Amino acid sequence: MTTGVWLIGARGNVASLSMAGARAIARGVVDSTGMVTASSLDAYAALVDEHDLSRRLQRLYDYAGRCDSEEQRRHATTE
């Protein structure tokens, strides 16, 4: 089973900051203090870890950025 993330916003601010935060954690620039996935709650839920999430978001971002049309972008986000 794969896990994906769908970020909804008016102008991309939430998506941009989420991606920047995930990449900063993955590179060790900041730690994951304060994240739900870093708390004891993750023992009770099947949450994807932040490094896997960051990798998946980057792959989607790279692919969607190469799409030429809105239809291709829509298809890329539903795969």
C-alpha atoms as a printed R data frame, in Angstrom:
   type eleno elety resid chain resno      x      y       z
1  ATOM     1    CA   MET     A     1  0.000  0.000   0.000
2  ATOM     2    CA   THR     A     2  1.297  3.437  -0.871
3  ATOM     3    CA   THR     A     3  0.646  6.614   1.038
4  ATOM     4    CA   GLY     A     4  0.125  9.937  -0.643
5  ATOM     5    CA   VAL     A     5 -0.551 13.475   0.438
6  ATOM     6    CA   TRP     A     6 -3.056 15.871  -1.058
7  ATOM     7    CA   LEU     A     7 -2.413 19.485  -0.023
8  ATOM     8    CA   ILE     A     8 -5.222 21.890  -0.745
9  ATOM     9    CA   GLY     A     9 -4.774 25.630  -0.650
10 ATOM    10    CA   ALA     A    10 -5.670 28.783  -2.491
11 ATOM    11    CA   ARG     A    11 -2.209 29.886  -3.596
12 ATOM    12    CA   GLY     A    12  0.226 27.113  -2.676
13 ATOM    13    CA   ASN     A    13  1.433 28.559   0.638
14 ATOM    14    CA   VAL     A    14  0.571 25.456   2.685
15 ATOM    15    CA   ALA     A    15  2.079 23.123   0.095
16 ATOM    16    CA   SER     A    16  5.258 25.210  -0.224
17 ATOM    17    CA   LEU     A    17  5.847 25.432   3.514
18 ATOM    18    CA   SER     A    18  5.045 21.747   4.012
19 ATOM    19    CA   MET     A    19  7.551 20.786   1.334
20 ATOM    20    CA   ALA     A    20 10.209 23.140   2.705
21 ATOM    21    CA   GLY     A    21  9.719 21.762   6.228
22 ATOM    22    CA   ALA     A    22  9.825 18.135   5.098
23 ATOM    23    CA   ARG     A    23 13.016 18.743   3.085
24 ATOM    24    CA   ALA     A    24 14.654 20.618   5.985
25 ATOM    25    CA   ILE     A    25 13.933 17.710   8.339
26 ATOM    26    CA   ALA     A    26 15.152 15.146   5.805
27 ATOM    27    CA   ARG     A    27 18.437 17.046   5.384
28 ATOM    28    CA   GLY     A    28 18.915 17.493   9.138
29 ATOM    29    CA   VAL     A    29 18.673 21.291   9.032
30 ATOM    30    CA   VAL     A    30 15.930 21.241  11.684
31 ATOM    31    CA   ASP     A    31 14.614 18.520  13.975
32 ATOM    32    CA   SER     A    32 11.096 17.146  14.100
33 ATOM    33    CA   THR     A    33 10.199 18.586  17.519
34 ATOM    34    CA   GLY     A    34  6.523 19.511  17.580
35 ATOM    35    CA   MET     A    35  5.485 17.250  14.719
36 ATOM    36    CA   VAL     A    36  2.607 14.863  15.346
37 ATOM    37    CA   THR     A    37  4.645 12.052  13.797
38 ATOM    38    CA   ALA     A    38  7.434 12.700  16.314
39 ATOM    39    CA   SER     A    39  5.102 12.344  19.306
40 ATOM    40    CA   SER     A    40  3.798  9.204  20.945
41 ATOM    41    CA   LEU     A    41  0.655  9.464  18.796
42 ATOM    42    CA   ASP     A    42  2.433  7.758  15.914
43 ATOM    43    CA   ALA     A    43  2.441  4.524  17.915
44 ATOM    44    CA   TYR     A    44 -1.351  4.443  17.577
45 ATOM    45    CA   ALA     A    45 -1.710  5.453  13.941
46 ATOM    46    CA   ALA     A    46 -0.106  4.189  10.750
47 ATOM    47    CA   LEU     A    47  1.600  7.444   9.780
48 ATOM    48    CA   VAL     A    48  4.347  7.635   7.181
49 ATOM    49    CA   ASP     A    49  7.663  8.923   8.553
50 ATOM    50    CA   GLU     A    50  8.846 12.372   7.501
51 ATOM    51    CA   HIS     A    51 11.739 11.124   5.332
52 ATOM    52    CA   ASP     A    52  9.444  8.909   3.254
53 ATOM    53    CA   LEU     A    53  6.875 11.714   3.057
54 ATOM    54    CA   SER     A    54  9.541 14.156   1.894
55 ATOM    55    CA   ARG     A    55 10.727 11.758  -0.820
56 ATOM    56    CA   ARG     A    56  7.168 11.172  -2.064
57 ATOM    57    CA   LEU     A    57  6.341 14.892  -2.085
58 ATOM    58    CA   GLN     A    58  9.526 15.708  -3.978
59 ATOM    59    CA   ARG     A    59  8.765 13.055  -6.611
60 ATOM    60    CA   LEU     A    60  5.222 14.389  -7.082
61 ATOM    61    CA   TYR     A    61  6.453 17.993  -7.183
62 ATOM    62    CA   ASP     A    62  9.105 17.130  -9.792
63 ATOM    63    CA   TYR     A    63  6.626 15.198 -11.944
64 ATOM    64    CA   ALA     A    64  3.828 17.775 -11.732
65 ATOM    65    CA   GLY     A    65  6.311 20.518 -12.612
66 ATOM    66    CA   ARG     A    66  7.042 18.793 -15.923
67 ATOM    67    CA   CYS     A    67  3.388 18.518 -16.941
68 ATOM    68    CA   ASP     A    68  2.352 20.626 -19.904
69 ATOM    69    CA   SER     A    69 -1.369 20.822 -19.267
70 ATOM    70    CA   GLU     A    70 -3.857 20.969 -16.428
71 ATOM    71    CA   GLU     A    71 -5.127 17.521 -17.463
72 ATOM    72    CA   GLN     A    72 -1.619 16.035 -17.106
73 ATOM    73    CA   ARG     A    73 -1.221 17.655 -13.675
74 ATOM    74    CA   ARG     A    74 -4.581 16.288 -12.576
75 ATOM    75    CA   HIS     A    75 -3.576 12.816 -13.772
76 ATOM    76    CA   ALA     A    76 -0.186 13.067 -12.009
77 ATOM    77    CA   THR     A    77 -1.806 13.794  -8.669
78 ATOM    78    CA   THR     A    78 -4.285 10.926  -8.895
79 ATOM    79    CA   GLU     A    79 -1.765  8.158  -9.687
